[in-house]
C-alpha cells in the first residue's frame, strides 16, 4: 500500500466516523448511559454517586482533544475494565453524543 493510499484511507475513515457521529442522537445516548453506565460512571449532573474506578462523563467530555467520533469507535472495542455491552455502531455514536453534552 502506498503512502498516498494509506493517507486517503485514513481521511475516509475519519470522515466516516465524524460524519456519522454528527447524526447521533444524544437523547437516545442518555437512555443508554442511564441503563448501562450509571452503575460505575456519573452520567449526569443529577447523579451523585459512581465508583472511583470510572471517571464521570463530564470529566471525559472535558478532556483536551475530546472527539466524540473517536469515542464512539472506542466504545465498540472490548475493554478490560468495562463489560461488553454489545453496542451497535449507532448506539455507540448516540452514547458518545450524550457524553459530549456533559461538558
N, C-alpha and C positions, 0 to 999 in steps of 0.2 A: 504494500500500500504506500503510495507516495505521500509526502508531507502535505501536499495540497489537498488530496483526497481525505486524509485524516482531519485536516482543518475544516473542510466542508462538512464532514460528518459530525464533528463537534458542534459546529454552528447549528446544523439541523437538529441535533439532539437538544441543544439548549433552547432553540426556538420552540420545539415541540413541548418541552417541559414548561416553559414560562407561558407559552400561548394557551395551553390547556389550563394552567393554573388561573389564568385571568377569568375563565368561565366558571370557576369553582363557586360553590355555594357555602358561605360561612355559616348560615343558619343550620344547614344540614351538618356541617362540621361541629357545631356546638352540641347537637344531639349526640353525635358520635363521641365527642370529648366527655360529656357527662356520663355516657354509658360505659366507655372503655377506659378512660384516662383518669377520672376523678379519684379513683381509689389511691393513686400514687401522686399525681400532679395536682397542683392547684390550678384549675382550669378556668376560673372566672373570679372577678372581684368579690362575689358573694360567698365564695367558698373560703372557709377559714383554715382548713387543715388538709395537708397532703402528707407525704413522707419526706424525710430528709434526704432520701436517696434519689428523688426525682425533682428537677427544677420546675418552678411554676411556669405556666405558659407565658406569662408576662415577661419573665426573665429570658426565655427562649426568643421571644419576639424582639426584644431589645438588644440582642447580641449584634455586635458590629458585623456587617456583611450578611445579615439575615436575608434569606432568599426563599420565598415560600415554594417555588418550583423545585428547588433542590431539597427542601424539607419533605415535600410530598414524595419525591423519589426515595429519600432516606427511610420514610415510614413504610415503604414497600419491602425493604430489605430485612432479613431476620436480625434481631438484636439480642445479645445475651442477657441484658438486664430487663428487656421488655417481652411480654408474651406475644406470640404470633397472633395478631388479631385477624389475619386473613383479609385485610382491606383490599378492596378493588382500587384501581387507579383513580377513579372518580372520588371514592371515599377518602383516599389519601390526600387528594387535592382539596376536597372540602375541609378536611381537618386542618391542613396547612393554612388554608384561607382563614379559618376561625382563629388559629393561633396568631396569625398576623394582626388580627383585630385587637389583640390583648396588650399591645404596646402601651 
